[in-house]
Amino acid sequence: MATPLTLTRLEIYSKKWKVNYKLFDSAAAVVSRGRRNFLVQYGVMNHHTGSDSGQSDDYDNFLFVRGRPEEGIPAPLCNISGDMDGEVHFGAMRVANHAGAGSDFTLNAIRNQNYDGYNKELNPGPDNINGNDVYLGIEWKYDGGQPPTPEMWESMVRLNAAICDAQGWTALAVLAHREHTERKNDPGNVLMFILRRHVRDLLIAGPEGGSDVALTEQEKKDIRNAGWLAEQFGQGKQFEEDFDIIQAFVTSLSTAEAARYADLKDTITQWSEAKDQARLTELVNKLEEHQQALLAASNQQTAALADAIQAQTLAIINAINPPE
Ligand SMILES: [Zn+2]
C-alpha cells in the first residue's frame, strides 16, 4: 500500500531515474485532474492505446481532457502517457478511467507482492472490483501489434521504476491491463515478467548503474515467439463464434458422420486456454484435417465451412509464425 503519489514526488523520482518527461499542461491542472482523489494506491497498470498514430499533443488531449464521453467514459483515460520516441507526459494525478472492472485475485497478488511475477504473468479471476481507484495508469502509445520501440521500452522501464521507488514498491507492483481483467489483452508484445525483471534490475542497479535497460536479443526472440499471444487472446472470442457454426454443422450430421467430427469440439474448446505453440499447432493440424474431410464430402454447405476453416487456419498459422 502506499499513500497517493504526488506530482512533486513523481517529478523528483522521474529525474532520479532519468525519465524524459513533460507536464501535459500546468502543474495545477495536472494535480487536480481526475475523477476523484485516490485514497490508496497499490500498483501501476500498463496499457497500450492500440494505435501508432497517437504521438501528438492532440492525442494527449483526447487521453487527458476529452475522453470518450459518448461511450460513458469521461477523461482522463490514464494518468501518464508515453510516446514511441520515449517522451513521457504527466496528465492527471487523481483517479483516471483506465482499468475498469477487474479481479481482486490480481489485486491481492499486487498488494501483497508475493506472486511469481518475474517468471510468469498473472491470470486474472472474474471481474469483481474496480481498478481505477487503486492503480495508476500508464498508456503506452503504440498499437501493440508490434513490440514497443527501444526508446519507448527504456522510458517505460525507467518510469515504472521511478514510480515503484517513489511509492516504496518492488517491481511486483507493476502489472498489465490483461493481468487485471480477461476482457483486455494490452500491452501487446510486452511480456510482463520481462518488464518486471528489467524494472527490478534497474532498481537494484540504481540510476547510475542502470545504464542498459534494453531488451537482450534472447528476450526479443522470446517476445517475438510469444507476442502473438496477446493478439490471439483478443481473437479468441471471434473464434468461439466460428466454433458455434462448426458445432451446429456437426450436430446436423447423421450419427455416423458426426463421430468423425466429435474430437473437433474438444480441440476448439481448448482455444481460449491455448497459450503455447504446441497446442496451437495441434489445433491447426486438426482444422486442416477437418477441412480436407469437408472438401471430400463436397456439397455447398460443407464447401462454405471448409473455406471458413481454411481462413481460420491461415490466421492461426500467421499468428504462430508472424512475418518477421
Ligand atoms: Zn488497457
Residues whose N, C-alpha, C, O or C-beta is under 5 A from the ligand:
A	BS01	ZN	H47 H48 H98 H177 D186
